[in-house]
Amino acid sequence: MNEAVSNLEGLLREALAPVEPPEALVERLEGTLMSITEMAVDELEAWELSAMRDPRNWARPAAAVVVGGAAAGALVILRARRRAHASPGGVAGVRDGAERTLRDLSRETRKLLGNR
């Protein structure tokens, strides 16, 4: 019985081991998020302030803000995670890793906001 439980635990540990996604998938996701962000920015740039008087015209810009903001936020997190995984860590480097992650998040946010 004990051997069966040990075998089951080993199989579960092996099956549930974290798997890194392929680099092509990460790059494709990053490209998609970047294009969504750019389309949202373009939509907001094309919107005329004179149309703000009529609430029926608010749907597209509001959707652009929500979708573009979500895509930009996901892009910032994705890039920060990629940098965090690239650098070695450990128990001693937890504080350094957290500081580096915060710096990466602010740098990526400035990049996205500074592009337009």
Summary of the structure (lengths in Angstrom):
residues: 116
radius of gyration: 21.4
end to end distance: 64.0
largest distance: 75.5
contacts: 257
relative contact order: 0.09
helix: 83%
strand: 0%
